[in-house]
Every structure is written in structure tokens, then in C-alpha cells.
């Protein structure tokens, strides 16, 4: 029986993958809407931003047709209802429905809206047209099978299966937030999952969460993929968020959602894991788009100079102090190297060690070694402190 279940699971999984790879939301919508009148199709396209059209308000569409916004709303509602009565509607919708239901089941029965759409478009082009088409399918054509999660102080907008109770999800998020608060620092997902599994809540309530999976073999699979389910819970949380490094913390932390330019520079440097010129740091901050604020090189340079988390390791090049860099000029670095060595060093040894701390030319190091007030050259050619 176990072997038969295993074969059946593989067949189901293969079909699910095939449906996911063939899913084209814009094509699905086009096939469904072709049975409507031009006016109905145009109103829905404008109202929901379908086929790349910008979304318009009821009032804007009403002005274009010279009818009231209430009449446009009536046409919208009536047209969506009409779509569901079109012959062959279910055949067009079925692959999309399977994809959505499969994703929700695998992610604990609840997903933040953008997270769900991102996963739906894993094998498709994630352009605005496909995103809006996916959202239309979820919110208007599958709304009798799904429940919309309304945003509040604890969670973001999302979608869930009817079997999932928000109370369980919110209690899980409360437990996860407590773990982060106790750590009082950013936490990688692996540690968060490990700590969560040790909680009494997990031992007592996890079956309620995995109950969206029908059948014992599927429930066991959900337990094996607990990290995926917890990730989905974290994505819908308003109080917990991840930074650009994938580390999780409380949403208001500067290390998660930085507001100051110096904090943005810190995350960018940690992500690249190497010293960079302040102009490069500025470019990466703007590419990352933490918010709508534009970073400028002069501002970033000034911020880095004044923040002791950063060390100038070359001309305009900054590294993090936590990487082992120390502030000071090249001569300061040489003095520190000789002190730590406790013995004279050759020119080559000094150059090698300085280049581990600074991005400078060798000629700059040679020039610093001629400082007779602080460095002396011994008869054997080695260097020592005066």
C-alpha cells in the first residue's frame, strides 16, 4: 500500500508541475473574455488593469462611456457573474485553479497576495500583465473557493483556504515574534524554524495548520516542508519582515527596513561582502530600492565618514569594521602590524599584511616605511618600530 501511495504521489506531483509550467494567466483571461462584448471586455480590462492597460477608477471609466460610476460598477459585477456561466468556463479555469489550490496547500493554506502571485508565475514571465491577470483570476474567478485575508495590525492582505483559521496563524506569528524579540537580533530562517519547533505551541497546534492537507501522506509531507509553511506565515506578517540578506527581524528595525542612508549602506556592504567605493555603494542602494528616496554619492560619502561602523580602506573605498578593518592611515596600520608581530618584519611581509587591511598601491606602503620618526630599517633589511 505504501508503494502504491508513493507512485500515486509521484503521478500527482508530475501533473502539478506540468500544469504550473503551462500556466499562462493572460492567455487564460483572453480565452475567457473573448465570449464577452467589446464593451464588457473593455470595462473589465480597464477596471482590473488587464492586458497591460492601466487600472482606472469607476468614475474614469464612467466618464469615457458617459454613464454613472454606479452603472459601471453594475456592469463589472454582472460581467464577472456572466463569465462564470459561459460554456467551457471551468475547462479554461481548471489548470489555474489547480495551481492556486496546490500552492496554498503546500504553504500551509495561507499566503500573502504578492507571495502567491510570485509563486504562480514561477514558470511564466512575471510582467505586470501576467500579475494583474493572476490577481483577477484569484479575486474574481476563484473567490467562491478561497477566502480573502483582510489586512490588519498583524497581517497583510492575502488569500487562504476555508479550512485555515486566522487565529492559529496569528498565534504562530506571535510565537515567531517572541523568538526574534528574545534573540534581539536578526535571525536566519533555519534558526527561526528550529526554535519554533521547540515551542509548546508547535507541538500542540501544528496538526491544525497541516489539516489543510487531505490524507495522512500529505500531512507527513507538510511536516517535512515545515520551513516552507513558516516562510509563508512570515511573508504575511506585518510585524515581522526580512532584509535584503534574507535575515528575519521585527519590521520596524533599521537592519530590516532601513530609513537612514548609513543603514542602507550597511546592508548593501554586507550583501556584497567586500569593500566598495562610495559611488558603487550609492548605485547599489538605488538599485535595491529600499524606498522612494534617491541616494547621492556626496551624501553617502559623508554618512560613511561619520559612522564608526565603516573604515576607509582605500581612496573612497569603505569596508566594515566588523570585517576586521581598523581605522587609521597606512602608517598607523604598519605600526599596528609591527606591534602585533612582536618582531621585525621584512618589507614583503609588511606589504602583504597591509594589503589585507587597505586597498592601496605598494608604492604608498613603501613611502610610509620611509617615516624615520616611527619606523626604522635594520641592517638585515627588516623593519621595526622606533
VENLINLIN-V388029 format. One record per run of one state. SS is the DSSP state (A for helix, B for strand, O for the rest). FROM is the first residue (numbers start at 0). TO is the last residue. If there is no record, write none. Layout:
# VENLINLIN-V388029
ss=SS from=FROM to=TO
ss=SS from=FROM to=TO
This chain:
# VENLINLIN-V388029
ss=O from=0 to=0
ss=A from=1 to=21
ss=O from=22 to=23
ss=A from=24 to=32
ss=O from=33 to=36
ss=A from=37 to=47
ss=O from=48 to=48
ss=A from=49 to=51
ss=O from=52 to=56
ss=A from=57 to=64
ss=O from=65 to=67
ss=A from=68 to=83
ss=O from=84 to=87
ss=A from=88 to=105
ss=O from=106 to=108
ss=B from=109 to=111
ss=A from=112 to=119
ss=O from=120 to=126
ss=A from=127 to=140
ss=O from=141 to=144
ss=B from=145 to=148
ss=O from=149 to=153
ss=B from=154 to=154
ss=O from=155 to=156
ss=B from=157 to=160
ss=O from=161 to=164
ss=A from=165 to=182
ss=O from=183 to=185
ss=B from=186 to=186
ss=O from=187 to=187
ss=A from=188 to=196
ss=O from=197 to=198
ss=A from=199 to=209
ss=O from=210 to=214
ss=A from=215 to=223
ss=O from=224 to=224
ss=A from=225 to=235
ss=B from=236 to=236
ss=O from=237 to=238
ss=B from=239 to=241
ss=O from=242 to=246
ss=B from=247 to=249
ss=O from=250 to=259
ss=A from=260 to=271
ss=O from=272 to=274
ss=B from=275 to=276
ss=A from=277 to=287
ss=O from=288 to=295
ss=A from=296 to=305
ss=O from=306 to=308
ss=B from=309 to=313
ss=O from=314 to=315
ss=B from=316 to=319
ss=A from=320 to=322
ss=O from=323 to=328
ss=A from=329 to=340
ss=O from=341 to=343
ss=B from=344 to=344
ss=O from=345 to=345
ss=A from=346 to=354
ss=O from=355 to=357
ss=B from=358 to=358
ss=O from=359 to=360
ss=A from=361 to=367
ss=O from=368 to=373
ss=B from=374 to=376
ss=O from=377 to=381
ss=B from=382 to=384
ss=O from=385 to=385
